[in-house]
Amino acid sequence: MLIWQKGHKNAINPYNETRLHLSLDKETPNRVNINGVNSPEASV
């Protein structure tokens, strides 16, 4: 793996896995993607 690929992965994972997004009703992109946008769990 190239150095820039490691940095890229280190930046994207927290953004998709831990950072809450207001446009997703304070959910992470990964959770919305797994549960679906209209899932009751996605809006809790």
N, C-alpha and C positions, 0 to 999 in steps of 0.2 A: 504494500500500500504506500502510495506517495505521501509526502508530508502534507501537502495541501488537502489531500483527501481526508486525512485524519482531522485536520482543523475544521473542514467542512462538516464532517460527521459530528464533531463535538459541538458545533453551533446549531445544527438542525435538530438533533435529538432533544435537547432541553426545550426548544421552541415547540416541538410537536408533542412531547410527553409530559412536561411539567408546567409550562407557562399557560395560565388561564387567559382566554380570549373573550373580550366583551361581546364581540360579534357572534360568538358561539354560546351565548348565555353562560359565560364564565366556565366553560369546559375546555379541555385540551382538544386539539385537532384529532389526536389518536382516538380518544374516547368517543368523539362524535362519529368518526369514521367507522369504528367497531360497532357502536350501538345504533347508528343511523341518526339522521338529523331530527326526525320526528319521534324518536324513541322517548318514552317517559323518563328513562334514566338520563338522557342527554339534557333534560331541562331541570333536573333536581339540583 
